[in-house]
């Protein structure tokens, strides 16, 4: 096939084709696909039904950064970008090619076009998350050829809430919902527990200050944007009446999926016996809300160190056959 390849801004009329390509590209790979294979239709929807809203919303929030690639007169791929001018950082989001057009160098052409945009917009850094599964082997190779280096790995383990053991008695350890006055403590707990693990911390250690602010400030800004003032999604861990940690959780898939997003315990209380108790406390909330499935997010370093050991995951009801997805957070200077 020797046809001209062009890249342009996507139009509303391209949506159906973009959704079709997403379904083809992520068939047989990615967390959503594997979840569907193990548990069936979650909330009565397919993996693409759950993925599509996060793509479609880009047409409203940043339509200029939804691009399609055409081979001849047919849309063959698409990509979504996000630019963060204050961080001087740009992100490559969803990036897919229809399988029948693979092998033409289309992926490389899309990334070359993307990098030109980043330089034009005066970005200084670029980031991307790429899955570690076999289906993304070629993608990892292409991103590597463009200088994107792995910095940290996000691991997502999925299981059934009913299999999470209830929180065990740990003496004077208690949980309570956070309130506005806890915000400074939550920020400090996150900074203490996530140093050396959080992607921004690893990037700062490797590349220096990004966007003129410390990694803690960027992490905290992301956290506040995610919470949107809803402190009910944060549990304060107390020991002996003193604050000892903060747990952040969320709900997705129309409340069919609970997410344990971060476990930030102070060094004085952090140990592998307390983590399952903390997760059990969050699982109790999921049970009260009749949430059937849950996700545990944790981090791995590129040399294999684990934020939450596998044995602890098993103690939380996530057995070896749990669905596991890993995404490499890759970064490069421009």
N, C-alpha and C positions, 0 to 999 in steps of 0.2 A: 504494500500500500504506500503510495507516494503522493499524498495530498497535502495541501497547505494547511498548517496549523496556526490558528489565530486565538488570541486570548482577549476577552472583553468583559465589561461589567455585566453581571446577570440582570435579567429583566423578570418582571412578575410572570410573564408567559413561559419562563424557563423552569418554573418550580416543579412541575410534574416530572420533567426529565431529570432534574437534579435529585428528586426523591427516588426515582427509578435507579439512578446510578448509585446512590447511597445504599439501597437495598442489595444491589449486585455486588458492590465493593465490600460490604461488611458481612456478606453471606459466608458462614463458616468460620468467622473469626470475630474477636472482640467480646467483651464481657456480656453485652446485651444478647448476642447470639447464643453464647454458652448458657446463660441463665435460662433462655427459652428452651433449650434442649433438655435441661435438667428439671425445670419446674413447669414447663408449659407456658401458656399465655398468662403473663402477670397482669392482673386487672383486666383480663380479656383483650389485651392489646399485644401486637407483635413488637419485636425489638426495634423495628423501623418506626412504628407508631410512637414509641417512646423517644427515639432519637430525633425524629423530624422537627418537633417544636423548637429544639435548640438550634436547628439550622434555619428554619423559617423565620424566627425572630430577628435574624440578622438582616432580613430585607427591610425591617422597620427601623432597627437601631443603627445600622451601619451599611446601608445598601451599596455604597461605593466600594466596599471591601468584600463583596461576594462576586467572585469571578468565575467564568466558564471558559473552557477550552473547546474549540471547534475543530474538527477534522473535516475539511470540505464544508458541507452544510449541516453536519450533525454534531451536537454537543457530545463530547467524549469524556469530559472531566469537569470537576469544579473544585474550588478552594475558598475557604472563609478566612479572613484576616482580622486581627484586632490590633489596633495601635494605641499605645499608652504614652502620649507625648510627655507627660510629666516625669515618667520613668525613663524616657528616651528608649523605650523598649517596644518591639513589635512581636506579635505572636502569630504563628501559622496554626490555624485551627483545623477544621475538617478539610481533608485534602484527599480526593479520590478520583480514580480513573475507571471507566467502564472496562471490565476485563477483556472485552474483545478488541480494545485499542491498546492493550499493554504490549510492551516490546517495541514501541515506536519512539521511545525517548520522551514521551509526553510528560511524565512525572518530572524529569529534569528540566524540561522547557518551562513547566509551571513554576518550579522553584526559582529558576533563573529570572523569570518575570517578576516573581515576588520580591526577590532580593533587589532588583532594580527599583521597585516601589519603595522599599525600606530606605535605600540610599537617597532616593529623591525626597522622601519625607524627613530626611535628616535624623533617622533613628541611629542609635549607637550600639544597640544590642538586639539580638533576635532569639526567640525561644520557640520550642515545639515540644509536644508530648507525642511519643510514638510507641505503640504497643510492642511488647517483647515476644508476642506469639509468632509462630512460624509464618503466618500469613503476611506479617509485616517485615519479613527479612529483607526484601528488596527496598522497602521504604527506609529502613535503618541504614542500609548501604548508601542510598542516595543522599540522605541527610548528612551522613558522615563525609561524603565527598564534597559537601558544601561547607564543611568546617564545624558542624553542630556536634558538640562534645557532650556525652552523658555526664550529668552531675549528680543526680539522685533518682531513685526509682520509687514510684508510688505503687504499693501493692494493695489490691482490693480483694478481700475474701468475702464470700457470700454464703449464707446459710439460712436455716429456719429458726425463727425466734423461739419456737416451742422447744428447741433443743439447747437453748442457752440455760445453764444452771442458774438458779436464783442466787442472789448475793449471799455470800457466807458471812457469818459473824466475824468481825475483825475488831472486837473490843470497842473502842470509842470512835470508830470511823462512821461518819454520817454524811448524808447527801441532802442538799437543799437547792431550790432554784436560785439562780443568780438574780440580783437586782442592779439597778443603775450604779449604786455606790460600790459595787464589786468590780467595776470596769478596770480601775488601775491595777488591782490584784490580778485579774484575769490576764491583762497584758503582760505583767511581770512573770506570771506562771508560764505563759506561752513562750516568752523569751528565754526563760531558764531551761524549760524542758525541750524546746525545739532547736536550741543552738547546736549546730553541727548536723542537724537532720533536715530542717526546713529548706526548701529549694533556695530561698533567698539567702539564707545563711551560708549555704554551700557556695552559691554564686559569688557572694561578697568575699568569702575566704579565698576564692580562686582568682577573681577578676577585680576585686576592689569595690569601693562604693559605687552603687548604680543610681543615677538620677539625683545625686547630691543628698540622699537620705540613707540612714542605716537600714539594714535588712529588717530590724525589729519594727520600724515605722511602716515599711511597706507591708509586712505581714499583718500588722495591726489594722492598717487601712483595709486590706482584703477581708479580714475577719469582720470588721464593722459593716462593710458593704454586704457581706454574706448574711449577717444576722439582721440587718435592717432594723435595729432597735429591739428585736425580739429576744430579750434575755431569758425567756422561758426555755430556750434551746441550750442553755448553759447550766450545768450543775456544778455547784461548789462542793468540793470535798472538804470536810472538816474532821480534824482529829483533836480530841480533847478540847473542843470548843474553838480551836484555831483553824483558820483556812490553810489547807494543805495542797490544794490542786483545783483544776478546772477541767470539766469534761464538756466537749461540744458535740452535739448530735443534730440530726436533721431528718426530714422525711421527704421521699420522692415517690414517683410512680403512683400519683393519686393516693398517697398514704399506704401504699402496698409494700414499700421498701423503707426500712429504717437505716440510718447511716450513723455510725460512730466515727466522727470526723477527726477528733483529736483527744488524746488523753495526756494532760499536762500536769504531772505530779511533782511537787517539790522533792529535792534529793532526800530530805529527812524521812519521807514516807514511801518513795518509789521502790517497789520490789515486785517480782513476778507473781507473788501471791495476791497482792492488792489489785492488780490490773483486772483479773477475772471478776473480782467483787465489784469494781467500778463498772465493768461492762454489764454485769448482772443487774446493777441499779438502773442503767439505761434501758436494758431489755425489759425491765418491769414496766417502764413507761410505754414501750412499744406494745407490750401485752395489754395494757390498759386501753390502748387505742386500737386493738385488734389488728396490728400490723403483722403480716405473716412471715416476711423475709427481712433480712438485715445484712448490712455491709460493714465490714471493719476496714478502715483505711489506716495503713501504717507505711513507714518509709524504710528503704534499704539503701545502703551506700553502694557505690559501684564496686567496692571490694568485698561485698557480701555481708557486712554487718547489718543486723536487724534491729529495728526500733522495738518491735514486739516479737519475741522468740516464737518459733513454730509450736513448741510445747505449750506455751501460754494460749495460743490460738486454739489448740485442741482442747484445753481446759475450759474454753469458752463455747464449746460445742461445734467448732469448725474442724471437722475431721479431714483426713487426707483427701477425701473425694469432694470436698467443698469446691465450688467454682472459684478459681483464682485468676485474677487478671493483673498484669504488671505493665506499667507505662513508664518509659524512660523520659525524664525531663532533660531535654537537651538545650544547650545554650551556646551562643557564640557572640564575639564582638564583631562589629561591622567597621 
